[in-house]
Amino acid sequence: MSCAVAVVIPCYRVTAHVLQVIAAVGPEVHRIFVVDDACPDGSGALVQAQCTDPRVKVYFHESNQGVGGAVMTGYKAAMADDMDIIVKVDGDGQMAPALIPYFIAPILKGQADYTKGNRFYDLTHIGQMPRIRLFGNMVLSFMAKLSSGYWNLFDTTNGFTAIHAKAARRIAFDKVSRRYFFETDLFFALTSSERL
């Protein structure tokens, strides 16, 4: 079965990295939706001017909506374009697009509707994360596991994700946080829709 795969890249002050991120997206991806979240550095305009990848479509927010708002704009665009799987990759170069096949594989096999990265999978990189951020992530992850019952999920705030469009269509976008807690709030929204 062939599935159309899209990547959503929310952009805010990522002009130094976004072109390299797009260039690293492999051939398994059919569309790339770049969402300029009222970026003061003109990330979207940079992509329009310098990116020649025919898979790329750029969307602009008139006012900043936060990472969640930008991702939801990308999700909606991908669903309107009949994409089957939607991957979210940040434009700052901290997520490796080469890992996309690993994120979409469980969805392609029908084993999952949503996959999520785990920055703590390789413990050698933990020392690079600021301690306050590490502590905050651990607390948020524990609270999310406690309230959702998904004890095997560790890094709930990780934003490197993939979702099947059928699951994305069940999200009440108007009820999901648009700012810093977007990833965790989306997780709760998906957990709630699963129980319906």
C-alpha positions in Angstrom: 0.0 0.0 0.0 1.4 3.4 -1.0 1.0 6.3 1.5 1.6 9.9 0.8 3.9 11.4 3.5 4.1 15.1 4.4 6.5 17.0 6.6 5.4 20.1 8.5 8.1 22.5 9.5 7.0 25.3 11.8 9.3 28.3 11.3 10.2 31.1 13.7 13.8 32.5 13.6 15.2 29.5 11.8 16.8 31.3 8.8 20.2 29.9 9.7 19.0 26.2 9.5 15.7 25.8 7.6 17.2 25.4 4.1 19.5 22.6 5.3 16.6 20.9 7.1 14.5 20.9 3.9 17.5 19.6 1.9 17.9 16.7 4.3 14.3 15.5 3.8 14.4 12.2 1.9 12.5 10.9 -1.1 10.0 9.1 1.1 8.3 12.4 1.7 5.9 13.8 -0.9 5.1 17.3 0.4 6.9 19.7 2.7 4.7 22.3 4.4 6.7 25.2 5.7 4.7 27.5 8.1 6.2 30.9 8.8 4.8 31.8 12.2 5.1 35.6 11.6 8.9 35.1 11.8 10.6 38.5 12.2 13.6 37.1 10.3 11.5 36.1 7.2 12.0 32.3 7.3 9.2 31.7 4.9 10.4 34.4 2.4 13.9 32.9 2.5 12.5 29.5 1.7 10.4 30.9 -1.2 13.4 32.8 -2.6 16.1 30.1 -2.2 14.5 26.7 -2.1 13.9 24.9 -5.4 12.4 21.7 -4.0 9.1 21.2 -5.8 7.6 19.5 -2.8 7.7 22.7 -0.7 4.7 24.8 0.0 5.0 27.9 2.2 2.3 29.3 4.5 2.4 32.6 6.4 0.7 33.6 9.6 -0.1 37.3 9.9 0.5 37.1 13.7 2.5 34.7 15.8 0.5 31.7 16.9 3.2 29.7 18.6 4.6 26.3 17.5 1.3 24.6 18.1 -0.6 27.1 15.9 2.1 26.6 13.1 1.9 22.8 13.3 -1.9 22.8 13.2 -1.8 25.0 10.1 0.6 22.5 8.6 -1.6 19.5 9.6 -4.7 21.1 8.1 -2.8 21.9 4.8 -1.5 18.3 4.7 -5.0 16.8 5.3 -6.4 19.2 2.6 -3.8 17.9 0.2 -4.8 14.2 1.0 -1.6 13.3 2.8 -1.8 10.0 4.7 1.0 10.5 7.2 2.2 13.9 8.6 5.6 14.3 10.2 6.6 17.3 12.3 10.2 18.4 12.1 11.5 21.7 13.6 13.3 24.1 11.4 16.2 24.7 13.7 18.2 21.7 12.7 18.0 19.8 16.0 15.9 17.0 14.5 17.4 14.7 11.9 15.2 14.2 8.8 17.1 11.0 8.1 15.1 9.4 10.9 11.8 10.0 9.2 11.6 6.4 7.9 11.8 5.1 11.4 9.0 7.4 12.6 6.6 6.4 9.8 7.4 2.7 9.7 5.1 1.7 12.6 2.3 3.7 11.0 2.8 2.2 7.6 2.7 -1.3 9.2 -0.6 -0.5 11.0 1.1 -0.8 14.4 0.5 2.8 15.5 -1.3 6.0 14.5 1.1 8.3 16.2 4.9 8.0 16.9 7.0 10.3 19.0 10.8 10.8 19.4 12.7 10.2 22.7 15.7 12.4 23.3 16.7 10.1 26.2 17.0 7.0 24.0 20.7 7.6 23.8 21.8 8.6 27.2 25.2 9.9 26.0 23.4 13.1 24.8 21.7 14.0 28.1 24.7 15.9 29.3 24.2 18.4 26.5 20.7 19.4 27.7 20.6 22.2 30.3 19.8 20.8 33.8 16.7 22.9 34.4 15.3 21.8 31.0 16.1 18.2 31.8 14.4 18.4 35.2 11.3 20.2 33.7 11.0 17.5 31.0 11.2 14.7 33.6 8.4 16.4 35.7 6.2 17.0 32.7 6.7 13.5 31.4 5.9 12.0 34.7 2.7 14.1 35.0 1.7 13.1 31.5 2.2 9.4 32.2 0.4 9.6 35.5 -2.7 11.2 33.9 -2.7 9.3 30.6 -1.7 5.8 31.7 1.0 5.6 29.0 3.8 4.5 31.3 6.1 3.4 28.5 6.3 6.9 27.0 9.2 8.9 28.4 9.8 12.1 26.5 6.3 13.5 26.2 7.5 17.0 25.3 9.4 15.8 22.3 8.2 17.5 19.1 9.7 15.1 16.5 6.4 13.2 15.7 4.5 11.4 13.0 0.8 11.0 12.8 -1.7 9.2 10.6 -4.1 11.7 9.0 -7.1 9.7 10.2 -5.9 10.3 13.8 -5.1 14.0 13.0 -8.7 14.4 11.8 -10.0 13.5 15.3 -8.1 16.3 17.0 -10.2 19.2 18.3 -7.7 21.8 17.1 -9.5 24.7 18.8 -8.9 23.0 22.2 -5.2 22.2 21.8 -2.6 24.6 23.2 -0.8 26.7 20.6 2.2 27.6 22.6 4.9 25.8 24.6 2.8 23.0 25.9 1.6 22.0 22.4 3.3 18.6 22.3 2.0 17.5 25.6 -1.5 18.9 25.0 -1.6 17.1 21.6 -0.7 13.9 23.3 -3.6 14.3 25.7 -6.0 15.2 22.9 -5.0 12.0 21.1 -5.3 10.0 24.3 -8.8 11.4 24.8 -10.0 10.7 21.3 -8.7 7.1 21.6 -11.1 6.6 24.5 -14.1 7.9 22.7 
